[in-house]
Amino acid sequence: TADFYSTLWKATVPGKTVHIRAVNSRGIGSSANLNDNSNTLFGNVAEDMAYSPDLITYMIGANDLGGGHSAYRTNLTNLFSAYKAARPAVKVAWSPPMVYNPTGTSHPGKAS
C-alpha cells in the first residue's frame, strides 16, 4: 500500500497522527450495514470512530456506484450522517469517483 495516495499523503504531514483504515478493500454498503463489521464503510463506523478522528477522508471508486447515481448519493449522505452522529465534530471529505479506465493500464490513483 506504499504507493496509494493515502500513504503518500501521510508522508507529507509528519506532525499529524494518520490512521489508514482501508485501502482497496471496502465497499460503501448501506445504512443496513451500520456497525455490522462487514467489509463496508458503514460496517465499520464505530470502529473508525474509536480512533477519535478530527477528519475522515475517503476516495471511492466508480465501481462503488452500485445502484446508480441516486443510491450512491443516498448512501454517501447516510454515511456522512452516521459519522456525524457518532462524532459530531468530525469533518468528512471524499473525492468523486475516478473516470473509467478502459485501457487496463495502471490505476491513475496510484503513484508510478
C-alpha positions, 0 to 999 in steps of 0.5 A: 500500500506504499504507493496509494495516495493515502500513504503518500499523503501521510508522508507529507504531514509528519506532525499529524497522527494518520490512521489508514483504515482501508485501502482497496478493500471496502465497499460503501454498503448501506445504512443496513450495514451500520456497525455490522463489521462487514467489509463496508464503510458503514460496517465499520463506523464505530470502529473508525470512530474509536480512533477519535478522528478530527477528519475522515477522508475517503476516495471511492471508486466508480465501481462503488456506484452500485445502484446508480447515481441516486443510491450512491448519493443516498448512501454517501449522505447516510454515511456522512450522517452516521459519522456525524452522529457518532462524532459530531465534530468530525469533518468528512471529505471524499473525492468523486469517483475516478473516470473509467479506465478502459485501457487496463493500464495502471490505476491513475490513483496510484503513484508510478 
